[in-house]
Amino acid sequence: MNHIPEVSIITVCRNAESCLGSTMDSILAQTFQPIEYIVIDGASTDRTLALIKEREAAFRSRGIAFRWLSEPDGGIYDAMNKGIRLASGRWLNFMNAGDGFHDAEVLADIFSREEYPSEVGVIYGDTELRLSFGSVEMRPKPLEYIQKKMPFCHQSTFVRAEEMKAHPFDLTYPFAADYAFFYQYYQHGGGFRYVNRLVAYFESEEGASSRNRLKVNREYARIHGVDQTLRWRLWYVFKCLRVKLKDSLQHIFPQRYVRAVRERNYRRIVKHRQQA
């Protein structure tokens, strides 16, 4: 490819043979050019690497610059930083294995119809969450919510490459380095632009670990500089007790009941967010 790619899409994965193909298909389907696709594989032991090599010709034939790397890494954000260093596009997007662009016109709609001023370093849109009981469309929360938590989905976000190369993910945050990046960018007056369209679908893991969410909350507190305050520590103790109780109850009640409660609560939360 002779032209600088407008967008570099980066997928980091390990042992993803069952889901990487659908992500690759969503990128191959894009009508927009020029783009670049980078796969950072963490030394998979299944057929992931074979799948990457098998699909390489398909990307070449579509005129999509294709690069891949397979080696051990220090975690997801270390792998993402490797992708950042390899990327040659103007904008970067991180698309996890199993996730993908909502439709074939996503990149064309975002990058063919508008020139973004230099002060805009982050573009973000809507996300379709796909769960075992159905799909729901999620609009981002108001941007100010970034002062608390992530207001948008990382898969539905594009960041100027120069910004990410200058400020790669902080590996001291193994669970929330992406939030740390966006929070710091916002705090320093960085420009964000919302696009009113579905950008990506996200295969949400039903029943994701509550203990991982606790670790995310701890890192959020570090990012905000409140993790040593008495007020936050008391809140965290309460949160830990609540998680322990919730986990115990989930083992007591039949799984069909737990699933029904989770589905009802999730739809209620989604409805509230969509009406906000």
KOLLUMKOL-180793 format. One record per atom (N, C-alpha, C): residue in three letters; z, y, x negated. Coordinates in pm, whole numbers, plus 50000, padded with zeros to 5 digits. Each point is the difference from the previous one (the first is absolute). Example, Ala and Ser with C-alpha at 12.3 -4.5 7.8 and 13.67 -1.06 7.14 Angstrom:
! residues 2
ALA507804943148681/ALA500005011950089/ALA500005012049910/SER499285010550035/SER500065011949918/SER500735010950077/
//
This chain:
! residues 276
MET500004988049914/MET500005012050086/MET500005012449912/ASN499105009250027/ASN499855011849916/ASN500875011550047/HIS500395000050125/HIS500765011250053/HIS501494997149994/ILE500785010649985/ILE501454998550004/ILE500394995950142/PRO500754989150016/PRO500394995950135/PRO500835010750069/GLU499745002250127/GLU500825009350076/GLU501384994050024/VAL500034987050024/VAL501264993250031/VAL500134987349917/SER501184998049942/SER500354987349937/SER501034993350088/ILE499674988050048/ILE500944992250082/ILE500634989649909/ILE501334999550000/ILE500734991249909/ILE500814989950082/THR499834987449968/THR500804989450062/THR500814993049892/VAL501314999750016/VAL500854992449910/VAL500464987550075/CYS500004988749932/CYS500304987650070/CYS500494989349903/ARG500564989650057/ARG500334987849925/ARG500054988450098/ASN499284989349968/ASN499934988350087/ASN499625004050143/ALA498875007050011/ALA499565005650128/ALA498714993850050/GLU499744987449965/GLU498734993850038/GLU499824999450152/SER501104999750076/SER499894998650145/SER499675013250071/CYS500195011349932/CYS499835012850070/CYS499145010249926/LEU499704997849874/LEU499235009849924/LEU498575001350052/GLY499424989150051/GLY498625000350047/GLY499775010150110/SER500935001250096/SER499825009450110/SER500055014549949/THR500825002549900/THR500065013549941/THR498685003249931/MET499494990649923/MET498725002149933/MET498885002450100/ASP500004992450110/ASP498975001650102/ASP500025014150059/SER501195005650021/SER500095013450060/SER499455010749906/ILE500064997449870/ILE499465009449902/ILE498504998249986/LEU499554987649999/LEU498554997449995/LEU499285005750121/ALA500695001050113/ALA499395004850124/ALA499835015250004/GLN500665007349910/GLN499935014650004/GLN498595005149977/THR499585009250086/THR498655005649989/THR499935011349897/PHE501145005149959/PHE500045011649909/PHE499834995649854/GLN499275008249924/GLN499824998049856/GLN500125013749932/PRO500355000849872/PRO500374989049913/PRO501514997450003/ILE500384987349995/ILE501414996449994/ILE500214989749890/GLU501264998149965/GLU500384990549896/GLU501124991350055/TYR499974987249967/TYR501064990850043/TYR500634993449879/ILE501325000849993/ILE500764994649887/ILE501034990250053/VAL500034987949945/VAL501014990150036/VAL500884997549879/ILE501305002150018/ILE500984997149895/ILE500794987850044/ASP499744988949934/ASP500624987350035/ASP501134996949902/GLY501144996050053/GLY501154997349915/GLY500054985949948/ALA498934995249939/ALA499934986649942/ALA500274989350106/SER499205000250105/SER500174990450110/SER499854985649952/THR500704991150070/THR499934985749968/THR499224992350106/ASP499525007050104/ASP499174993450102/ASP498535003649974/ARG499185000550103/ARG498575002749983/ARG499645014950010/THR500985008749989/THR499715014350012/THR498975004649898/LEU500194996449875/LEU499075004349895/LEU498614994550023/ALA499924987550045/ALA498694994150030/ALA499315007650113/LEU500785003950101/LEU499455007850112/LEU499475013449951/ILE500745006649912/ILE499575012949944/ILE498664998449929/LYS499884989749919/LYS498764997849924/LYS498854996550093/GLU500284992250106/GLU498964996050095/GLU499445012050074/ARG500855010150029/ARG499565011650078/ARG499395010949913/GLU500084998849869/GLU499545010749912/GLU498535003350024/ALA499164990050016/ALA498575002450021/ALA499745007550129/ALA500784997450103/ALA499815006950129/ALA500255014949985/PHE501005003849922/PHE500275014349979/PHE498895006449918/ARG499564992949898/ARG498915005549918/ARG498755002450085/SER499684990450087/SER498795001250081/SER500095011550100/ARG501215003550038/ARG500205011350093/ARG500085013349927/GLY499904999749868/GLY500085012349922/GLY501415005349984/ILE500974991250020/ILE501415004049987/ILE500484996149860/ALA500465009649924/ALA500564997149868/ALA501224991050019/PHE500024988949928/PHE501054989950020/PHE500654996949866/ARG501345001249999/ARG500764997049878/ARG501214991750038/TRP500404991249913/TRP501204992250027/TRP500744997149871/LEU501294997450016/LEU500884996849888/LEU501004989750048/SER500234989649921/SER500964989750037/SER500934997449882/GLU501265003850016/GLU501014998249897/GLU501385002350060/PRO501064995049937/PRO501355002450052/PRO500315014950004/ASP500845003850095/ASP500385014150011/ASP501505001050024/GLY500475012350002/GLY501425002650020/GLY500365003450143/GLY499194995750096/GLY500255003150140/GLY498845007450062/ILE500095002450130/ILE498885005650074/ILE499595013949949/TYR500975008449966/TYR499655013549959/TYR499465000349857/ASP500424990749916/ASP499414998649869/ASP498534996150014/ALA499734990750092/ALA498614996050027/ALA499195011750055/MET500605007850088/MET499295011550056/MET499695010449891/ASN500925001849908/ASN499745009449890/ASN498854995249913/LYS499874986849984/LYS498844994749926/LYS498715003650072/GLY500014999050132/GLY498835003850077/GLY499685014749988/ILE501025008249998/ILE499815014549984/ILE499315002949868/ARG500474993449894/ARG499425002549867/ARG498544995649993/LEU499644989350072/LEU498624995049997/LEU499065008150088/ALA500545006750102/ALA499175006550101/ALA499195011549943/SER498765001150048/SER499125011149959/SER499605008850117/GLY500494997050121/GLY499655007850117/GLY500795013050012/ARG499555008750091/ARG500685012750021/ARG501244998450088/TRP499954990350092/TRP501124997350090/TRP500404985549985/LEU501304997350016/LEU500514986449989/LEU500604995550133/ASN499764987350031/ASN500604993750118/ASN500554986549957/PHE501214996750046/PHE500594986949971/PHE499964991650127/MET499284988949992/MET499834991250115/MET500544986149964/ASN501124996550058/ASN500624987249968/ASN499154988350048/ALA500154988649934/ALA499314987950044/ALA500504996350139/GLY499054997750092/GLY500344997250139/GLY499835012050089/ASP499935012149942/ASP499755012250075/ASP498555004349978/GLY499545010250073/GLY498635004149982/GLY499685012750076/PHE498795005349979/PHE499565011750074/PHE499734996250145/HIS500305009150091/HIS499914996950142/HIS498594996650045/ASP499005006949944/ASP498614997350036/ASP499105004449886/ALA498714997550016/ALA499055002349890/ALA499745014749971/GLU500365008950093/GLU499685014349984/GLU501185008349950/VAL501104993849964/VAL501205007549960/VAL499705009649886/LEU499514994949890/LEU499775008549883/LEU498915010450027/ALA498974996150074/ALA498945009550034/ALA500545011550083/ASP500834997050099/ASP500565010550086/ASP500905009449922/ILE500744994849904/ILE500975008349928/ILE499365007949888/PHE499024994049931/PHE499495006549879/PHE498565005250011/SER499304997150110/SER498635005150014/SER499955013050080/ARG501025002550080/ARG499935011150095/ARG500785012349959/GLU500764999049892/GLU500845011449964/GLU500235000349850/GLU499985012249944/GLU500395002249862/GLU501445005050003/TYR500884992949930/TYR501415003750003/TYR500305009849887/PRO500675011050033/PRO500335009949896/PRO500884993849892/SER499975005949881/SER500694994149885/SER501494998950021/GLU500575008550086/GLU501444999550022/GLU500444988050083/VAL499034993450066/VAL500324988050077/VAL499944987949907/GLY501144993849978/GLY500064988749910/GLY500274986850070/VAL500365000550129/VAL500314987950076/VAL499345000950137/ILE499224990050036/ILE499394998850133/ILE500614987750066/TYR500405001350126/TYR500604988450067/TYR499604999850147/GLY500014988050058/GLY499594998550139/GLY500854989950073/ASP499464994750110/ASP500734990750085/ASP499844985649950/THR500884991350050/THR500034986149954/THR500144990650119/GLU499284988949995/GLU500184989550098/GLU500894989249941/LEU501164997850061/LEU500894989449957/LEU499664987350076/ARG499764989449927/ARG499674987250061/ARG501174990649983/LEU500584996150112/LEU501134990950001/LEU499634987350075/SER500854990149995/SER499704987250064/SER499865001350151/PHE500645010350059/PHE499955001550145/PHE499015010850044/GLY499195005049908/GLY499005009950037/GLY499905011449901/SER499125009450028/SER499775011549912/SER500455012950068/VAL500465009449920/VAL500395013150050/VAL499485010649905/GLU499605011350056/GLU499535011249919/GLU501175009249969/MET500135003749875/MET501115008349954/MET499465013249944/ARG500395011050062/ARG499715013149944/ARG501105003849903/PRO499685007649896/PRO501045004249907/PRO501035008950069/LYS501205000249946/LYS501005009450046/LYS499655013849945/PRO500615010750054/PRO499765013349942/PRO500264999949850/LEU499215007649926/LEU500064999549855/LEU501415003149947/GLU500755008650069/GLU501345003649953/GLU500924987949991/TYR499644989350073/TYR500824987949997/TYR500054993949861/ILE499085004149914/ILE499964994849863/ILE501275003549924/GLN500735009950047/GLN501275003449937/GLN501074989450028/LYS499724990750094/LYS500914989150030/LYS499424986549958/LYS498794997150051/LYS499354987349973/LYS498495002050001/MET499254989249978/MET498545000750002/MET499515002950141/PRO499215010450020/PRO499495003050134/PRO498684993050031/PHE499354994449900/PHE498704993750020/PHE499954986949921/CYS498974992250028/CYS499824987049935/CYS499185001749872/HIS500454993649893/HIS499335001749872/HIS498554995150005/GLN499724989450076/GLN498644994750007/GLN499045009850067/SER500525009150081/SER499175009850070/SER499995013449928/THR500224999849870/THR500155012249921/THR499055000049880/PHE499495011949969/PHE499175002049881/PHE500635011149918/VAL500094997949868/VAL500635009749911/VAL499025003749890/ARG499965012649965/ARG499125004149890/ARG500394992549873/ALA499004994549933/ALA500254991849882/ALA500695008149890/GLU499625012449984/GLU500595008049893/GLU501505001850019/GLU500435000650128/GLU501425001350029/GLU500754987149967/MET499414988750035/MET500654987149975/MET500004996649852/LYS498945003549931/LYS499974997349856/LYS501025008549926/ALA500245012150049/ALA500995008749938/ALA501434995950036/HIS500174993850118/HIS501334996150047/HIS499974985950056/PRO499864990049913/PRO499964986050048/PRO501334996050063/PHE500014988450063/PHE501204995450070/PHE501154998049902/ASP501175004650040/ASP501234999049921/ASP500564985950016/LEU499974992249893/LEU500394986050007/LEU501514998050013/THR500775010749994/THR501444998750024/THR500284998350149/TYR498975001550083/TYR500124997850145/TYR499144987950039/PRO500514987849985/PRO499184988150029/PRO499664998150146/PHE500675007150092/PHE499754998350143/PHE499435012650066/ALA500145011649939/ALA499615012450067/ALA499305009949907/ALA499294994849900/ALA499325009049906/ALA498905008050067/ASP499354994350103/ASP498965007650070/ASP500625011850074/TYR501134997650067/TYR500685011050068/TYR500445010649899/ALA500514995849885/ALA500445009649898/ALA498855009149958/PHE498794994149987/PHE498845008049963/PHE499695010550107/PHE499874995550126/PHE499645009350107/PHE501095010450023/TYR501254996149990/TYR501115009450019/TYR499965011049894/GLN499844995949873/GLN499945009949893/GLN498795009150015/TYR498874994350040/TYR498795008150020/TYR500245010450110/TYR500644995850108/TYR500315009150111/TYR500975010849955/GLN501044996049926/GLN501015009649955/GLN499425010649907/HIS498944996549931/HIS499375009549908/HIS498845007650065/GLY499934999550132/GLY499015007950072/GLY498634993950007/GLY499874987049979/GLY498704993550005/GLY499375000750138/GLY498684999950005/GLY499285001350126/GLY499674986650063/PHE500294998850130/PHE499714987950077/PHE498995003550110/ARG499144990550035/ARG499045001950109/ARG500004987550088/TYR500275001950129/TYR499984989050096/TYR498614998850061/VAL499484987750009/VAL498744997450068/VAL500324991850125/ASN499465004550112/ASN500334993950129/ASN499094988050027/ARG500254989149930/ARG499254987750022/ARG500764988349940/LEU499724988050053/LEU500584988049943/LEU499354997249865/VAL500814998949897/VAL499494997949865/VAL500094985349959/ALA501184994050019/ALA500214986549950/ALA500754991650101/TYR499864987049986/TYR500884990950073/TYR500984994049899/PHE501174997450048/PHE501104995749915/PHE500614987450060/GLU499944989149926/GLU500584987550048/GLU501505000749978/SER500725004050105/SER501445001949987/SER500714986650002/GLU500884998149905/GLU500774987649991/GLU501125000350103/GLU499874991950102/GLU501014999550104/GLU501314995049942/GLY501085007350032/GLY501304995949952/GLY500175002249850/ALA499375010549946/ALA500125003049858/ALA501485001149962/SER500314996449878/SER501384998949957/SER500795012950021/SER501104999050073/SER500895011450017/SER500635003849867/ARG500244990149914/ARG500615002949871/ARG499055008149912/ASN498694997650011/ASN499045008349927/ASN500025014350053/ARG500155001550132/ARG500085013650056/ARG501235007349950/LEU501094992749978/LEU501195006149942/LEU499715005249859/LYS499254992149923/LYS499645004349865/LYS499115012350004/VAL499095000450098/VAL499155011850017/VAL500855012250032/ASN500974998450090/ASN500875011150037/ASN500805005049880/ARG500454990949914/ARG500735004149881/ARG499115008449909/GLU498754995949987/GLU499095007649914/GLU499665013550063/TYR499865000450132/TYR499795012850067/TYR501155009549969/ALA501224994850004/ALA501175008349971/ALA499985005249856/ARG499574991449907/ARG499875004549861/ARG498965011049989/ILE498884998250068/ILE498935010049995/ILE500495013450055/HIS500804999450106/HIS500535012250061/HIS501215005649925/GLY500524992349905/GLY501155004549922/GLY501324999650074/VAL500134990950100/VAL501234999450078/VAL500704986649987/ASP499504991249914/ASP500534986449992/ASP501434999349949/GLN500505010749937/GLN501384999949950/GLN500975007350092/THR499515005250111/THR500885007350090/THR500824990350086/LEU501215004150036/LEU500874991650082/LEU499384997450136/ARG499415010250058/ARG499414998550132/ARG498934989150000/TRP499115000149898/TRP498944990049998/TRP500574986249972/ARG500984999049912/ARG500594987049968/ARG500654993750123/LEU500685008150080/LEU500604994850123/LEU498924995350096/TRP498945007950011/TRP498884996050087/TRP499414986849951/TYR499884998449870/TYR499394987949945/TYR500874987750024/VAL501305001449988/VAL500914988950030/VAL499844995850146/PHE499945009950089/PHE499794997050142/PHE498674992950022/LYS498965004649932/LYS498684994050013/LYS500014985649951/CYS500674997349889/CYS500074986349946/CYS500714990750097/LEU501095004750060/LEU500754991950096/LEU499134997150123/ARG499235010250041/ARG499124998250116/ARG498914989749971/VAL499445000549881/VAL498974990449962/VAL500564985949994/LYS501204998649944/LYS500634986849991/LYS500264994350140/LEU500455008550091/LEU500244995650138/LEU498684996050067/LYS498985008349980/LYS498694997150060/LYS499444986849949/ASP500114997649869/ASP499504987549943/ASP500764988050055/SER501305001550019/SER500814989150055/SER499594996850143/LEU499785010650079/LEU499624997950140/LEU498624993450012/GLN499115003349909/GLN498664994250005/GLN500044985049973/HIS501004995549927/HIS500124985649974/HIS500704992750115/ILE500705007750085/ILE500724994050112/ILE499094998250121/PHE499235010750032/PHE499174999750120/PHE498694992649975/PRO499414994050103/PRO498694993449986/PRO498955009849949/GLN499084995249916/GLN499005008749940/GLN499085006350103/ARG499734993350110/ARG499145005950103/ARG500665012450061/TYR501344999650010/TYR500735011650052/TYR499985011449898/VAL500244996749875/VAL499965010149894/VAL498635006749994/ARG498974991850013/ARG498625005149997/ARG499735009350118/ALA500464996350118/ALA499785008250119/ALA500725013449988/VAL501214999949948/VAL500755012549982/VAL499325008949897/ARG499534993849890/ARG499325007749896/ARG498735006550055/GLU499244992350079/GLU498765005350057/GLU500295011750094/ARG501004998350089/ARG500325010650095/ARG500475012749929/ASN500874998349901/ASN500505011649926/ASN498885006949924/TYR499114992049942/TYR498925005949923/TYR499065008150088/ARG499674994650116/ARG499115007350091/ARG500665012850050/ARG501314999650020/ARG500725012150043/ARG499955010749891/ILE500224996049875/ILE499955009549890/ILE498615005949984/VAL498984991550010/VAL498615004549985/VAL499645009850111/LYS500414997150123/LYS499715008850113/LYS500655013649980/HIS501224999949950/HIS500705012649974/HIS499295008049894/ARG499554993449892/ARG499315007149893/ARG498685005750046/GLN499294992550084/GLN498705004650046/GLN500105011950096/GLN501135001150068/GLN500215010950094/GLN500605012349934/ALA500514998149876/ALA500675011149932/ALA499015011049960/
//
